Amino acid sequence: GAVMGEVNGWERANWFANEGQEREYHYSWKRQNWFENSAAEHKAVRENVGMYDMSSFGKLRVEGPDAEALLNRVCGANMSVPAGKIVYTQFLNSTGGIEADVTVTRLTETVYLVVTPAATRLADETHLRRHAEGYQVVITDVTASEGVLAIMEAIYSLCNVMDKKCVVEGVEDELQFELTQKMGMHYFQGYHISKPLMPIDVVDFWENDLLNYTTEWQKDTA
């Protein structure tokens, strides 16, 4: 059964105990007692299909004649998309830094739904409202009124079957890049990689651009 936890006021399952297994945490400097349970979940979704209850994620409804213009100002991606289109993007600040990591769905010509992590919902809503001055929009937090069930499957296998290119998000270091490349991913993106890159470009980035950036940052903060 589920071993429950809490995030930002939402109760949700942290991991699932096997039959006969104690539904408690036993903390250790080594692998935690729930490691194998989590690994089994990961393997199941990676190779087959899984369903996630993501109702705790923040959901902000942005609507009005200027909804598209506001989101195009705040988001890094292009929000001028057809109704029904889902766009993964970030809220950016004036220097191009990332303020929020969100998924935006255009519901109609004048209505969008912004989905944010549960822990940052208030911060993301506040950032959006700070930039809404002068725009004809209404921003409504609908988190508690709408549930979310996500169906996850082995996307990279599906992409290969459909002859589509697959982008992996969240590549933060060389080890993650090597592992996801072995899985057959085509493009890679992460905290340091702001746009999808091909493998050869990722290698060049790790060896040159990231090193130069880190060196300059160290000089600026010395």
C-alpha positions as CSV (number, residue, x, y, z in Angstrom):
1,G,0.0,0.0,0.0
2,A,0.9,3.7,-0.3
3,V,3.3,5.3,2.2
4,M,1.9,8.8,2.3
5,G,3.8,12.1,2.5
6,E,3.0,15.8,2.3
7,V,4.1,18.6,-0.1
8,N,2.9,22.1,0.2
9,G,-0.2,21.0,2.1
10,W,-1.1,18.2,-0.3
11,E,-1.1,14.6,1.0
12,R,0.2,12.2,-1.7
13,A,1.9,8.8,-2.0
14,N,5.7,8.9,-1.7
15,W,6.2,5.3,-2.5
16,F,4.3,2.0,-2.4
17,A,5.2,-0.8,0.0
18,N,5.0,-4.4,-1.2
19,E,2.7,-7.0,0.4
20,G,3.9,-7.8,3.9
21,Q,6.5,-4.9,3.8
22,E,6.5,-2.4,6.7
23,R,5.0,0.9,5.6
24,E,7.6,3.0,7.4
25,Y,10.8,4.8,6.7
26,H,14.1,3.4,8.0
27,Y,16.7,6.0,7.4
28,S,20.3,5.1,6.5
29,W,23.5,6.6,5.2
30,K,23.2,3.9,2.5
31,R,20.2,3.2,0.2
32,Q,16.9,3.8,2.0
33,N,14.5,1.0,2.6
34,W,12.2,2.2,-0.2
35,F,14.9,2.2,-2.8
36,E,13.9,-1.1,-4.5
37,N,10.2,0.0,-4.4
38,S,11.0,3.2,-6.2
39,A,13.3,1.3,-8.7
40,A,10.5,-1.1,-9.5
41,E,8.1,1.8,-10.2
42,H,10.7,3.5,-12.4
43,K,11.3,0.3,-14.4
44,A,7.6,-0.3,-14.9
45,V,7.0,3.1,-16.3
46,R,10.2,3.1,-18.4
47,E,9.3,-0.2,-20.0
48,N,5.5,-0.2,-19.9
49,V,2.8,2.2,-18.7
50,G,2.0,3.9,-15.4
51,M,-0.6,6.4,-14.1
52,Y,0.3,9.3,-11.9
53,D,-2.0,11.4,-9.7
54,M,-0.6,14.9,-10.3
55,S,-3.6,16.8,-8.7
56,S,-1.2,18.5,-6.3
57,F,0.4,20.4,-9.1
58,G,-0.5,24.1,-9.3
59,K,-3.0,25.0,-11.9
60,L,-3.4,28.7,-13.0
61,R,-6.1,29.7,-15.4
62,V,-5.1,32.7,-17.5
63,E,-7.9,34.2,-19.6
64,G,-8.8,37.4,-21.4
65,P,-8.1,39.1,-24.7
66,D,-4.5,39.7,-23.7
67,A,-3.7,36.2,-22.3
68,E,-1.6,35.3,-25.3
69,A,0.4,38.6,-25.1
70,L,1.0,38.3,-21.4
71,L,2.3,34.7,-21.6
72,N,4.4,35.6,-24.6
73,R,6.0,38.3,-22.5
74,V,6.6,36.0,-19.5
75,C,7.4,32.7,-21.1
76,G,10.5,31.7,-23.1
77,A,8.6,29.7,-25.6
78,N,6.1,30.9,-28.2
79,M,2.5,30.9,-26.8
80,S,0.9,31.8,-30.2
81,V,-0.2,28.2,-30.8
82,P,-3.5,26.6,-31.8
83,A,-6.1,25.7,-29.2
84,G,-5.3,22.3,-27.7
85,K,-1.6,22.7,-28.0
86,I,0.6,22.0,-24.9
87,V,3.8,23.9,-24.5
88,Y,6.6,23.1,-22.1
89,T,8.4,26.3,-21.2
90,Q,9.9,28.5,-18.4
91,F,9.0,31.9,-16.9
92,L,12.0,34.1,-17.5
93,N,13.1,37.3,-15.8
94,S,14.6,40.4,-17.4
95,T,18.1,38.9,-17.6
96,G,16.9,35.6,-19.2
97,G,17.1,33.7,-15.9
98,I,14.6,31.0,-15.1
99,E,11.9,31.9,-12.6
100,A,9.5,29.0,-13.1
101,D,9.3,25.6,-14.9
102,V,5.8,25.2,-16.3
103,T,3.6,23.5,-18.8
104,V,1.1,25.7,-20.6
105,T,-2.0,24.5,-22.5
106,R,-4.0,26.7,-24.8
107,L,-7.6,25.8,-24.1
108,T,-9.3,28.4,-26.4
109,E,-8.4,31.6,-28.2
110,T,-8.4,33.6,-25.0
111,V,-7.9,30.9,-22.3
112,Y,-4.7,29.2,-21.1
113,L,-4.0,26.7,-18.3
114,V,-0.5,27.0,-16.6
115,V,0.6,23.9,-14.6
116,T,3.3,24.5,-12.1
117,P,5.0,22.3,-9.4
118,A,3.1,22.1,-6.1
119,A,5.9,23.6,-4.1
120,T,6.2,26.7,-6.3
121,R,2.6,27.4,-7.1
122,L,2.3,30.6,-5.1
123,A,5.7,32.0,-6.3
124,D,4.8,31.2,-9.9
125,E,1.4,32.8,-9.6
126,T,2.9,35.9,-7.9
127,H,5.5,36.2,-10.7
128,L,2.7,36.1,-13.3
129,R,0.6,38.7,-11.5
130,R,3.5,41.1,-11.2
131,H,3.7,41.2,-15.0
132,A,0.0,41.3,-15.6
133,E,-0.4,45.1,-15.0
134,G,-1.7,46.7,-18.2
135,Y,-3.0,43.5,-19.7
136,Q,-6.6,42.6,-19.9
137,V,-6.4,39.2,-18.2
138,V,-7.9,37.4,-15.2
139,I,-5.6,34.9,-13.3
140,T,-7.4,32.3,-11.2
141,D,-5.9,29.6,-9.1
142,V,-8.0,26.5,-9.9
143,T,-5.6,23.9,-8.2
144,A,-8.1,22.6,-5.7
145,S,-11.0,22.4,-8.2
146,E,-9.3,20.3,-10.9
147,G,-7.7,16.9,-10.6
148,V,-4.9,15.6,-12.9
149,L,-4.2,12.0,-13.9
150,A,-1.2,11.5,-16.1
151,I,-0.6,8.4,-18.2
152,M,3.2,7.8,-18.6
153,E,4.6,5.3,-21.0
154,A,8.0,4.4,-22.5
155,I,8.0,7.6,-24.6
156,Y,11.4,6.9,-26.3
157,S,10.1,3.5,-27.5
158,L,6.9,5.1,-28.8
159,C,9.0,7.8,-30.6
160,N,11.0,5.1,-32.3
161,V,7.9,3.2,-33.4
162,M,6.3,6.4,-34.8
163,D,9.7,7.5,-36.3
164,K,9.6,10.7,-34.2
165,K,12.5,12.5,-32.5
166,C,12.6,12.4,-28.7
167,V,13.8,15.2,-26.4
168,V,14.9,14.4,-22.8
169,E,14.5,17.1,-20.2
170,G,16.5,17.5,-17.0
171,V,20.0,16.6,-18.2
172,E,22.2,18.3,-15.5
173,D,25.5,16.5,-15.8
174,E,27.6,14.3,-18.1
175,L,26.5,11.0,-16.4
176,Q,22.8,11.7,-17.0
177,F,23.7,12.6,-20.6
178,E,25.5,9.3,-21.2
179,L,22.7,7.3,-19.6
180,T,19.9,9.0,-21.6
181,Q,22.0,8.8,-24.8
182,K,22.3,5.0,-24.3
183,M,18.5,4.9,-24.0
184,G,18.2,6.3,-27.6
185,M,17.2,9.9,-27.0
186,H,17.8,12.3,-29.9
187,Y,17.9,15.7,-28.2
188,F,18.9,16.9,-24.7
189,Q,17.9,19.8,-22.5
190,G,18.5,20.8,-18.9
191,Y,19.3,23.5,-16.4
192,H,22.5,24.5,-18.2
193,I,21.2,23.6,-21.7
194,S,18.4,26.1,-22.4
195,K,17.4,24.6,-25.8
196,P,17.4,21.0,-27.2
197,L,20.8,20.0,-28.5
198,M,22.0,17.0,-30.5
199,P,24.6,14.7,-28.9
200,I,27.6,16.2,-30.7
201,D,26.5,19.7,-29.6
202,V,26.1,18.5,-25.9
203,V,29.6,17.2,-25.9
204,D,30.9,20.5,-27.2
205,F,28.9,22.3,-24.6
206,W,30.2,20.3,-21.7
207,E,33.8,20.6,-22.9
208,N,33.8,24.3,-23.9
209,D,30.8,26.6,-23.2
210,L,30.0,25.3,-19.7
211,L,33.6,25.4,-18.6
212,N,34.0,29.0,-19.9
213,Y,30.7,30.0,-18.2
214,T,31.8,28.5,-14.9
215,T,35.2,30.2,-15.1
216,E,33.6,33.6,-15.8
217,W,31.1,33.1,-13.0
218,Q,33.9,32.3,-10.5
219,K,35.6,35.6,-11.6
220,D,32.5,37.6,-11.1
221,T,31.8,36.2,-7.6
222,A,35.4,36.2,-6.4
